[in-house]
Amino acid sequence: MSATVFLKDPLGDDRTQIDCEEVKIIGEIVWATPESGDQETVIPLSNVAGVDGESVDQEIKAIESPGGQFTELITDIA
């Protein structure tokens, strides 16, 4: 499965879309894992025009942070 992230403003290398193995949306942040095996790209949700994928899973997870633990809705798109 794969997903594509479409950007409002291009990244530094003028890419306006990222072909991904997996995309996670956590709060106002999008974590894109590229198919090419490059490092994950972190994108502010405000710069995302859309995400296209074959499957969407959502769950509420507990996330550890330096100040303690909080819960967040996490959306996985593949």
C-alpha positions in Angstrom: 0.0 0.0 0.0 1.1 3.6 -0.5 0.0 7.1 0.1 0.7 10.5 -1.4 0.9 13.8 0.5 0.1 16.9 -1.5 1.7 20.1 -0.3 0.4 23.7 -0.5 4.0 25.1 -0.6 6.8 23.1 -2.0 9.7 21.8 0.1 13.2 23.0 -0.3 13.7 20.8 -3.4 10.5 22.1 -5.1 8.6 18.9 -4.4 4.8 19.5 -4.2 4.0 15.9 -3.4 5.6 13.0 -1.5 5.0 9.4 -2.4 4.9 7.6 0.9 4.9 4.1 2.4 2.9 5.4 5.3 1.5 8.8 6.6 0.7 9.5 10.2 -1.3 12.5 11.3 -0.8 13.4 15.0 -2.4 16.6 16.0 -1.1 19.4 13.8 1.9 17.4 12.5 2.1 15.0 9.5 4.8 12.3 9.6 5.6 11.1 6.0 7.6 7.9 5.5 8.8 8.0 1.9 8.7 4.9 -0.3 12.3 5.5 -1.3 13.6 4.7 2.2 14.7 8.2 2.9 14.3 9.7 6.3 10.8 10.6 7.5 9.6 14.0 6.6 7.7 16.1 9.2 5.3 18.6 7.7 3.0 21.0 9.5 -0.6 20.1 8.8 -1.2 23.7 7.6 1.1 23.0 4.6 -0.8 19.9 3.5 -3.3 20.3 0.7 -4.4 16.7 0.9 -3.5 13.0 1.4 -4.4 10.2 -0.9 -4.2 6.6 0.3 -5.9 3.2 0.1 -6.6 2.7 3.8 -7.2 4.9 6.8 -7.1 3.8 10.4 -7.7 6.0 13.4 -7.2 5.3 17.1 -6.6 7.2 20.3 -3.2 6.5 21.8 -1.4 7.5 24.9 1.8 9.4 24.0 4.7 9.8 26.4 6.2 13.3 26.7 8.7 15.0 29.0 5.9 16.5 31.0 3.9 13.3 31.4 1.5 11.4 29.2 -1.4 12.6 27.0 -3.8 11.1 24.6 -4.1 12.0 20.9 -6.0 10.9 17.9 -3.6 9.3 15.4 -4.6 8.8 11.8 -2.6 6.2 9.8 -2.9 6.4 6.0 -1.4 3.8 3.7 
